[in-house]
Amino acid sequence: MANFSYYNIETKKPAAGRGIVVTGEIHNETSKDYHTAVFKLVIFSGQESIASSVVKVQGFRSRGTKTFEVLIEELDFGLVNRITKCDLMFESVY
């Protein structure tokens, strides 16, 4: 079974254009190397999911940590104060 932990998830304004950028780190807690690991990022305002995206991490070594950055274009940066949490959920590896 795949086991991952997530750290330093933050939101910021994109360098250009609209949306919200979500960044963070994912740590591979397993003893296996993976070509690609896929996660679902869900952004919440209170108990309501307001956006989601897929996060793909390639070349994920055993016990390694990778950073990620995802642009969520459908959310205006003015909504950043309404975000109460960002969850990452493991989907698959290959």
C-alpha angles and dihedrals in degrees: 000000000000116000123192136168128205130217143177097013107180139167125222142165115270118249090240135009129011135308137061126285117217117199134178149126131270121199122205104222093183132094091236132092115225129203090210134000119196125206135177115229114206122188119205137199103195106315093333123099107227101175143359139191141177119253117201120191117192129200094021107180126202111277089001130136124221130188123224137196125192129182113217101198097179093066120075114224088237087074094060092100090058093058109106099174146350118217127198117202125190113241109170149323134217 
